[in-house]
Amino acid sequence: IRNGTVYHVFDASKLSVGRIATRAAVFLRGKHKPNYDPKKMLENGDRIIVVNGEKMKVTGKKRIHWIFRHHTQYAGGLKEIVFEDLMRKDPQQLVRRVIKGMLPINRTRKFLLERVTVHRGQ
């Protein structure tokens, strides 16, 4: 605990992707605290540490069917990567992308994501 900020540690090998993302979003925004104020989201939120990012659990056929897309803003610049390939390439980026999807799309999003730390292994 530093300046009222609490560090929450999630073990990705024990929780599914969605559970980590939803719980992390709640803790980042500070919605679990009784003094929650949407205007003070950056001051009330906590920090998140995700360990064992490469051992993240997924259910069903998401490993082969879940596709992440982004566009480079050039003609024909749509880039796609499958969950399994992204997991092999960079599990930290995968965890951050999933948590990012659960956060509100506004100016505070990038500041909230700075509070997320993902570690490989213990």
N, C-alpha and C positions, 0 to 999 in steps of 0.2 A: 504494500500500500504506500503510495506516494502522492501527497496532495489530495487525498480522498479518492484516488484512482485505484481500482482493484484490478488485478490481473487474473483473468479466467483462462484456465488451461483445458483444452479439449484434446482427447486422444482420438485421432481419426481412425484408428484401427478398431475402435469399439462402437463408433457411431456412424450412421449413414450420412451421405453427402447433404441431404436436405435438412437433417436434424442439426448438423453443425452450422449450416448457413443460417437457419432461422434463429437459433439460439445466439449465434454470434451477432446477428443484426440487432436483436433485442438488447444485448449487453452493450454493444457499441453506441447505440442511441440513448441508453440510460432508461429505457422504458420499464425496467424491472424495479426502479427505485420509486419510493413514495413521493419524492419531490420532483417527479418528471415534469419538464417543461419543454415543449417542442422548440421554443426559441433559444433554449440554453442546451441544445443537444451536444454541442462540442465540449461544454464544460462538465456535463453530468455523466457522459459516457465512460465506459471502462475500456481496458485494453484486452486483446485476445491473443492467446498463444496457442497455435495448433501444432501438436507433435505427431509424428508418424504420418505425415502427409502423403507419403507414397503408398501407404497401406489402407487408403480410404475405402470404405464399403459402399457398394452400389447394389441395388436390387434389380431384378429383371434383366432385360437385354440392353440396359443403358450403356454398358461398356462398348458395344458395337454400334448402337443406334443414336447415341447422343452426340450431336455435332455442334461445335462452337464455330460461329462465323464472325468475321469482321471485314470491313471494306477499306481499301487503301485510298479511296477517293480518286483513283485513276480508272480509266475505262477498262472494264473487264477485271477489276482488281478485287473481286470477292474471294477471300481466303477462307478455307474450311479446314478444320482439323477434328478428327474423331476423338472422343473421350479417352479411348485406350492409348492412342498415339500421344496425346497431350500428357497423359499420366506417365508414360514412359519418358517423355522429353523433359517435362518440368512440372512436377506435382505441386510446387509452391504456387505457380501461376494458376493452376486449376482451382485450388482452394480459394485463392483471391478472387477469381472470376465468379465462382459460385456465390461467395459472400457478397460480392458487388451486385449480383442480380437481386439480392434481397434488400438492398438499401434503397432509399428514396433517390429519384433522379433529380438532384438539385445541386447547388453549389457546395453543400456540406459533404457530398459523397466522397470526394477525393481526400478530404481531411479525416473522415472516418476510416477510410481504408489504410491510412498511414498508421493506424493503431493496431493493425493485424500483422502478426508475425507467424510465419510458417517454418517449421523445422523438419528436416528429414531425420527419421529415427527418434530415439529418446532424447 
